[in-house]
Amino acid sequence: MILVAALSGRAIAQAVARTGAVVATLDQFGDADLPAPASRVPGDPLVGFDGKALIAAARDLASPGSALVVGSGFEQAPDLLAALMQAGPYRLLGNRPEVVRAVKDPACFAARLATLGLEALGISHPDTRTEAPLCVAPETWLVKRTGAAGGWHIAPWDGGPLPGGHYLQRRAVGRPTSVAFIADRSGRCELVAISRQWADPTPGSPFRYGGAVLPVALQPSLIDRLAEAVRRIARAFGLVGLNSLDLLVDGTGITVLEVNPRPGATLDLLERHRQGGVMRAHLDASAGRDWKLGAPRPGVIAGAVAYAAAALTVSDKRTWAPWCADLPRAGSTIEAGQALCSVTAWGGDEEEARRRLSRRIERIVADCAPRACLLERTTDVFPSLQC
């Protein structure tokens, strides 16, 4: 058995199940499309899991000696990851707690990057501070929560004291880009795909994650530089399995932001982009076995989060389209601005994929709006979108 633990574990659990493995999942959402068996563990999407509840649920679901694959939720709590590993004990297929701690410690990450010679590749890292600097313009800085994910935690700095567990990073320019890669302990490292990401801002969360599209078309020389940067970073920190490097690309300039030391938000897209998926390679590379990646499929795939426009209760008669995932259970309540589901769409190029994605999100959000279900108007056009 493979035990999956992540704040939102559906994508990883489904990917593991597609390899033929038996999977059990611990997460905070308990989505309707989460493979069974699964346990919903209390906690907070920003703060993380309730540690005692997580370990108790793990012992109920997975026997000692089971493998363990983790997603988001442990970057800010590597000690909890260590405790979870020991609770079984479980065999971790991914980055060990000390590796997670090193890449998610802002000062450690910046210091290690400075030794890798990335400047010669035209790659920089923003000035990063764990204490508020004096006599500087606050508008040139962002405040971020250490180890958090999804962009909810990022905000412009107002010049005040830093909350505990936060750091400052100087603003940089460029298009948000992410490089997914698989590495192993022998030093082998291969790019899986390069994605372009975008935010879906709200007044309180101007950098909230919106979605991503891949693969993006970049100059070969730029891809070569990114590949070399990824190899140096993977070797320096001892990264294994599927990871991603978040950065900003401005013309030929590259600014490294952070490493996500686990399967991330683009996993669904990567699974479809590569023939045979990518989870098997993640498991094998993490375990020290021989691994390989399938060839890329033609076309471009985009994925995004559909956020509810208003508060709603999910009907037990709700039918979801096949391009929707992370499905809320019938009877659950979703507040305005909260995630409704994930949506994907293919296209011949980036523009077409994003256009189709936008249309699908508009349909989903409109169809889930809390109003009388207009079957006469919707079922003949969008039969899969019935209330």
C-alpha positions as CSV (number, residue, x, y, z in Angstrom):
1,M,0.0,0.0,0.0
2,I,1.0,3.6,-0.6
3,L,-0.2,6.2,1.9
4,V,-0.7,9.7,0.4
5,A,-0.7,12.7,2.7
6,A,-1.4,16.2,1.4
7,L,-3.6,19.2,2.2
8,S,-5.4,18.3,-1.1
9,G,-4.5,14.7,-1.9
10,R,-6.9,13.9,-4.8
11,A,-4.4,14.4,-7.7
12,I,-1.6,12.5,-6.1
13,A,-3.9,9.7,-5.0
14,Q,-5.4,9.2,-8.4
15,A,-1.9,9.3,-10.0
16,V,-0.7,6.7,-7.6
17,A,-3.8,4.5,-8.3
18,R,-3.1,4.7,-12.0
19,T,0.3,3.0,-11.5
20,G,-1.7,0.0,-10.2
21,A,-0.7,0.5,-6.5
22,V,-3.2,0.3,-3.7
23,V,-3.6,3.8,-2.2
24,A,-5.0,5.3,1.0
25,T,-5.2,9.1,1.5
26,L,-5.1,11.7,4.2
27,D,-6.1,15.2,3.3
28,Q,-8.2,18.2,4.5
29,F,-10.9,18.2,1.9
30,G,-12.3,14.7,1.4
31,D,-13.4,15.4,-2.2
32,A,-16.0,13.2,-3.8
33,D,-13.5,11.9,-6.4
34,L,-10.8,11.0,-3.8
35,P,-10.1,7.2,-4.1
36,A,-11.1,5.1,-1.1
37,P,-10.0,4.5,1.6
38,A,-9.4,8.0,2.7
39,S,-9.6,10.0,5.9
40,R,-10.3,13.7,6.2
41,V,-7.9,15.2,8.7
42,P,-8.7,18.5,10.5
43,G,-6.4,21.5,10.2
44,D,-6.1,24.8,8.2
45,P,-5.1,25.2,4.6
46,L,-2.6,27.9,5.6
47,V,-1.4,26.6,9.0
48,G,-1.4,22.9,8.0
49,F,-2.5,19.6,9.6
50,D,-3.5,18.9,13.1
51,G,-0.5,16.7,13.8
52,K,-2.0,14.3,16.4
53,A,-5.0,13.8,14.2
54,L,-2.8,13.1,11.1
55,I,-0.7,10.5,12.8
56,A,-3.8,8.8,14.4
57,A,-5.5,8.7,11.0
58,A,-2.4,7.3,9.3
59,R,-2.1,4.4,11.7
60,D,-5.8,3.6,11.1
61,L,-5.4,3.6,7.3
62,A,-1.9,2.2,6.6
63,S,0.0,-0.7,8.2
64,P,3.6,-0.4,9.3
65,G,6.1,-0.6,6.4
66,S,3.7,1.0,3.9
67,A,5.2,3.5,1.5
68,L,4.5,7.2,1.9
69,V,4.0,10.0,-0.7
70,V,3.4,13.5,0.5
71,G,2.2,16.7,-1.2
72,S,1.6,20.2,0.2
73,G,1.3,20.7,3.9
74,F,4.7,19.7,5.1
75,E,7.0,22.5,3.8
76,Q,6.3,24.5,6.9
77,A,6.3,21.5,9.2
78,P,9.2,19.2,8.3
79,D,9.2,17.9,11.8
80,L,5.6,16.7,11.3
81,L,6.8,14.8,8.2
82,A,9.5,13.1,10.3
83,A,6.9,12.2,12.9
84,L,4.6,10.8,10.3
85,M,7.4,8.7,8.8
86,Q,8.2,7.2,12.3
87,A,4.5,6.6,13.2
88,G,4.3,3.6,10.9
89,P,7.1,3.4,10.4
90,Y,6.5,4.4,6.7
91,R,9.0,4.3,3.8
92,L,9.1,7.9,2.4
93,L,9.1,8.1,-1.5
94,G,10.1,11.7,-1.8
95,N,12.3,14.3,-0.2
96,R,13.3,13.7,3.4
97,P,12.5,16.2,6.2
98,E,16.0,17.7,6.2
99,V,15.8,18.3,2.5
100,V,12.4,20.0,2.8
101,R,13.7,22.1,5.7
102,A,16.7,23.3,3.7
103,V,14.9,24.3,0.5
104,K,12.0,26.0,2.4
105,D,14.2,27.9,4.8
106,P,14.5,31.3,3.1
107,A,17.9,32.2,4.4
108,C,19.4,28.7,3.8
109,F,17.9,28.6,0.3
110,A,19.3,32.0,-0.7
111,A,22.7,31.2,0.8
112,R,23.0,27.8,-1.0
113,L,21.9,29.4,-4.4
114,A,24.7,31.9,-4.1
115,T,27.2,29.1,-4.2
116,L,25.9,27.5,-7.4
117,G,27.2,30.0,-10.0
118,L,23.8,30.7,-11.4
119,E,24.7,34.3,-12.1
120,A,26.9,33.0,-15.0
121,L,23.7,31.6,-16.5
122,G,21.9,34.9,-16.2
123,I,19.9,33.6,-13.3
124,S,19.3,35.7,-10.1
125,H,17.4,35.3,-6.8
126,P,15.6,38.2,-5.2
127,D,17.0,39.8,-2.0
128,T,15.4,37.9,0.8
129,R,15.2,39.0,4.5
130,T,13.9,37.3,7.6
131,E,13.9,40.7,9.5
132,A,12.3,43.9,8.3
133,P,15.0,46.2,6.8
134,L,15.3,49.8,7.8
135,C,14.9,52.9,5.6
136,V,13.6,51.1,2.5
137,A,10.5,51.6,0.4
138,P,7.9,49.0,1.6
139,E,6.3,48.9,-1.8
140,T,9.4,47.2,-3.3
141,W,8.9,44.1,-1.0
142,L,6.5,41.2,-0.6
143,V,5.8,39.4,2.6
144,K,5.5,35.6,2.4
145,R,4.7,32.8,4.8
146,T,7.5,30.3,5.1
147,G,6.6,27.0,3.6
148,A,3.1,28.0,2.5
149,A,1.7,27.2,-1.0
150,G,-1.0,28.4,-3.4
151,G,-0.2,32.1,-3.3
152,W,-2.8,32.9,-0.6
153,H,-0.1,34.0,1.9
154,I,1.7,36.5,-0.4
155,A,0.9,40.2,0.1
156,P,2.5,43.6,-0.4
157,W,4.5,44.6,2.6
158,D,3.1,47.6,4.6
159,G,6.4,48.4,6.3
160,G,5.3,47.0,9.6
161,P,6.8,44.2,11.8
162,L,7.0,40.8,10.2
163,P,4.5,38.2,11.7
164,G,6.1,35.0,13.0
165,G,7.0,32.5,10.4
166,H,7.1,35.1,7.6
167,Y,9.9,36.6,5.5
168,L,10.4,39.5,3.0
169,Q,11.4,39.1,-0.6
170,R,12.1,42.0,-3.0
171,R,9.7,42.3,-5.9
172,A,11.0,41.1,-9.2
173,V,9.6,41.3,-12.8
174,G,8.8,38.6,-15.2
175,R,6.1,36.1,-16.2
176,P,5.4,33.4,-13.5
177,T,6.9,30.1,-14.8
178,S,7.6,26.7,-13.3
179,V,9.9,23.9,-14.3
180,A,8.8,20.4,-13.3
181,F,11.6,17.9,-13.0
182,I,12.5,14.5,-11.7
183,A,15.8,13.7,-10.0
184,D,17.4,10.8,-8.2
185,R,20.2,10.3,-5.8
186,S,22.7,9.4,-8.6
187,G,22.6,12.9,-9.9
188,R,20.4,12.2,-12.8
189,C,17.8,15.0,-13.4
190,E,15.3,15.4,-16.3
191,L,12.9,18.2,-17.1
192,V,9.3,17.0,-17.3
193,A,7.6,20.2,-18.6
194,I,7.8,24.0,-18.3
195,S,4.5,25.6,-17.4
196,R,3.3,29.2,-17.3
197,Q,1.2,30.2,-14.3
198,W,-1.2,33.0,-13.5
199,A,-2.9,34.4,-10.4
200,D,-6.6,34.8,-9.7
201,P,-6.4,37.7,-7.3
202,T,-8.8,38.9,-4.7
203,P,-8.5,42.1,-2.6
204,G,-7.1,40.1,0.3
205,S,-5.0,37.6,-1.7
206,P,-3.6,39.4,-4.8
207,F,-1.3,36.5,-5.6
208,R,-3.8,33.6,-5.2
209,Y,-3.0,30.7,-7.5
210,G,-5.3,30.7,-10.5
211,G,-4.0,28.1,-13.0
212,A,-1.2,26.9,-15.3
213,V,-0.6,25.9,-18.9
214,L,2.0,23.5,-20.4
215,P,4.2,23.0,-22.2
216,V,5.1,26.6,-23.0
217,A,7.1,27.6,-26.0
218,L,10.5,29.0,-25.0
219,Q,13.8,29.6,-26.8
220,P,16.0,26.5,-26.8
221,S,18.8,28.5,-25.2
222,L,16.5,29.6,-22.4
223,I,15.4,26.0,-21.8
224,D,19.1,24.9,-21.7
225,R,19.8,27.4,-19.0
226,L,16.8,26.4,-17.0
227,A,17.8,22.7,-17.3
228,E,21.3,23.5,-16.1
229,A,19.9,25.5,-13.2
230,V,17.6,22.7,-12.2
231,R,20.4,20.2,-12.3
232,R,22.6,22.3,-10.0
233,I,19.8,23.0,-7.5
234,A,18.7,19.3,-7.4
235,R,22.3,18.1,-6.8
236,A,23.0,20.9,-4.2
237,F,20.0,20.0,-2.1
238,G,19.7,16.3,-2.8
239,L,16.3,16.5,-4.3
240,V,14.6,13.3,-5.4
241,G,11.4,12.5,-7.3
242,L,9.0,15.0,-8.8
243,N,9.7,18.6,-7.8
244,S,9.2,22.0,-9.4
245,L,11.2,25.2,-9.5
246,D,9.2,28.5,-9.5
247,L,10.7,31.5,-11.2
248,L,10.0,34.6,-13.2
249,V,11.0,35.0,-16.9
250,D,11.5,38.4,-18.3
251,G,12.8,38.1,-21.9
252,T,16.1,36.3,-21.4
253,G,16.3,37.1,-17.7
254,I,15.5,34.5,-15.1
255,T,14.7,35.0,-11.4
256,V,14.5,31.9,-9.2
257,L,11.8,32.2,-6.5
258,E,11.5,28.8,-4.7
259,V,11.5,25.1,-5.0
260,N,8.4,23.0,-4.3
261,P,10.0,19.7,-3.0
262,R,7.0,17.5,-3.9
263,P,4.4,16.9,-6.6
264,G,2.6,20.2,-7.0
265,A,-0.4,22.0,-8.5
266,T,0.4,21.0,-12.1
267,L,0.4,17.2,-11.4
268,D,-2.9,16.7,-13.3
269,L,-1.5,18.4,-16.3
270,L,1.9,16.6,-16.2
271,E,0.0,13.2,-15.9
272,R,-1.8,14.0,-19.1
273,H,1.1,15.6,-20.9
274,R,3.5,12.6,-20.6
275,Q,2.5,9.2,-22.0
276,G,2.1,6.9,-19.1
277,G,1.9,9.8,-16.6
278,V,4.8,10.9,-14.3
279,M,3.9,9.2,-11.0
280,R,5.6,5.9,-11.8
281,A,8.8,7.8,-12.5
282,H,8.4,9.7,-9.2
283,L,8.0,6.5,-7.2
284,D,10.9,4.8,-8.9
285,A,13.3,7.7,-8.8
286,S,12.5,8.2,-5.1
287,A,13.1,4.5,-4.3
288,G,16.4,4.4,-6.1
289,R,15.1,2.2,-8.9
290,D,15.6,2.7,-12.7
291,W,13.1,5.2,-14.0
292,K,11.9,6.7,-17.3
293,L,9.6,9.3,-18.6
294,G,7.1,8.7,-21.4
295,A,7.1,10.9,-24.5
296,P,5.2,14.2,-24.5
297,R,1.7,14.1,-26.0
298,P,0.9,16.6,-28.8
299,G,-1.0,19.7,-27.9
300,V,-1.1,22.0,-24.9
301,I,-3.1,21.5,-21.7
302,A,-4.3,24.1,-19.2
303,G,-5.8,23.8,-15.8
304,A,-7.2,26.2,-13.2
305,V,-9.2,26.4,-10.1
306,A,-12.9,27.5,-10.5
307,Y,-13.8,29.7,-7.5
308,A,-17.4,30.1,-6.4
309,A,-18.9,33.5,-7.3
310,A,-21.3,33.3,-4.3
311,A,-22.0,31.0,-1.4
312,L,-23.8,27.7,-2.4
313,T,-24.7,24.3,-1.2
314,V,-23.8,21.4,-3.6
315,S,-26.9,19.6,-4.7
316,D,-27.1,15.8,-4.5
317,K,-28.3,15.9,-8.1
318,R,-25.2,17.6,-9.3
319,T,-23.5,16.0,-12.4
320,W,-20.0,17.0,-13.0
321,A,-18.3,17.2,-16.5
322,P,-15.4,14.8,-17.0
323,W,-13.0,17.7,-17.2
324,C,-13.7,18.7,-13.6
325,A,-11.8,17.3,-10.5
326,D,-11.5,18.0,-6.8
327,L,-15.3,17.6,-6.6
328,P,-17.1,18.8,-3.5
329,R,-19.4,16.3,-1.9
330,A,-23.2,16.7,-2.1
331,G,-24.5,18.8,0.7
332,S,-21.2,20.6,1.3
333,T,-21.3,24.4,1.6
334,I,-18.9,26.5,-0.4
335,E,-18.4,30.2,0.5
336,A,-18.0,32.9,-2.1
337,G,-14.4,33.0,-3.2
338,Q,-13.6,29.4,-2.1
339,A,-12.5,26.8,-4.6
340,L,-15.3,25.0,-6.3
341,C,-13.4,22.5,-8.4
342,S,-10.4,22.1,-10.7
343,V,-10.9,22.3,-14.5
344,T,-8.7,21.2,-17.4
345,A,-8.8,21.8,-21.2
346,W,-6.6,20.8,-24.2
347,G,-5.8,23.0,-27.1
348,G,-3.5,23.1,-30.2
349,D,-1.6,26.0,-28.6
350,E,-1.5,28.0,-25.4
351,E,-4.0,30.5,-26.6
352,E,-6.6,27.9,-27.6
353,A,-6.1,25.9,-24.4
354,R,-6.6,28.9,-22.2
355,R,-9.6,30.1,-24.2
356,R,-11.3,26.7,-23.8
357,L,-10.4,26.6,-20.2
358,S,-11.9,30.0,-19.5
359,R,-15.2,29.0,-21.2
360,R,-15.4,25.8,-19.1
361,I,-14.8,27.7,-15.9
362,E,-17.5,30.3,-16.8
363,R,-20.0,27.5,-17.5
364,I,-19.2,25.7,-14.2
365,V,-19.4,28.9,-12.1
366,A,-22.6,30.0,-13.7
367,D,-24.2,26.6,-13.5
368,C,-23.3,26.3,-9.8
369,A,-24.7,29.7,-9.0
370,P,-27.4,29.5,-6.3
371,R,-30.4,29.9,-8.4
372,A,-33.2,27.8,-9.8
373,C,-31.9,25.2,-12.2
374,L,-32.9,26.1,-15.8
375,L,-32.8,22.7,-17.3
376,E,-34.6,23.7,-20.4
377,R,-31.8,26.2,-21.3
378,T,-28.8,24.1,-20.2
379,T,-29.3,20.4,-20.8
380,D,-29.7,20.7,-24.6
381,V,-26.4,22.7,-24.9
382,F,-24.4,21.4,-22.0
383,P,-25.9,18.0,-21.1
384,S,-23.1,17.2,-18.6
385,L,-23.8,20.4,-16.6
386,Q,-27.2,19.6,-15.1
387,C,-28.0,20.9,-11.6
